[in-house]
Amino acid sequence: MISEENIKRINELAKKQKTVGLTPQEAEEQQFLRRLYVETIKKNLKNSLEQLKFQKRHNHQCSCGHCHPKN
């Protein structure tokens, strides 16, 4: 999990990189934090996708009323 502090630090480092540049240590920290952020996003997406449930499709001949509501 990535904290708000980590996100804030990622943004600080990005801004500094654009203005004055980063030290080698800051560049390494930025790379680590970005990797952590991406891994967190991937994990959250995977968990969300695993929660999805698909319903079976009914055939055109069914009379359940869900597929083809009666007018």
MODELLER restraints for C-alpha pairs under 7 A, 6 or more apart:
rsr = mdl.restraints
at = mdl.atoms
rsr.add(forms.Gaussian(group=physical.xy_distance, feature=features.Distance(at['CA:1:A'], at['CA:40:A']), mean=5.80, stdev=0.5))
rsr.add(forms.Gaussian(group=physical.xy_distance, feature=features.Distance(at['CA:2:A'], at['CA:36:A']), mean=6.95, stdev=0.5))
rsr.add(forms.Gaussian(group=physical.xy_distance, feature=features.Distance(at['CA:2:A'], at['CA:37:A']), mean=6.23, stdev=0.5))
rsr.add(forms.Gaussian(group=physical.xy_distance, feature=features.Distance(at['CA:2:A'], at['CA:40:A']), mean=6.67, stdev=0.5))
rsr.add(forms.Gaussian(group=physical.xy_distance, feature=features.Distance(at['CA:6:A'], at['CA:33:A']), mean=6.91, stdev=0.5))
rsr.add(forms.Gaussian(group=physical.xy_distance, feature=features.Distance(at['CA:10:A'], at['CA:30:A']), mean=6.24, stdev=0.5))
rsr.add(forms.Gaussian(group=physical.xy_distance, feature=features.Distance(at['CA:10:A'], at['CA:33:A']), mean=6.52, stdev=0.5))
rsr.add(forms.Gaussian(group=physical.xy_distance, feature=features.Distance(at['CA:13:A'], at['CA:30:A']), mean=6.47, stdev=0.5))
rsr.add(forms.Gaussian(group=physical.xy_distance, feature=features.Distance(at['CA:16:A'], at['CA:22:A']), mean=6.66, stdev=0.5))
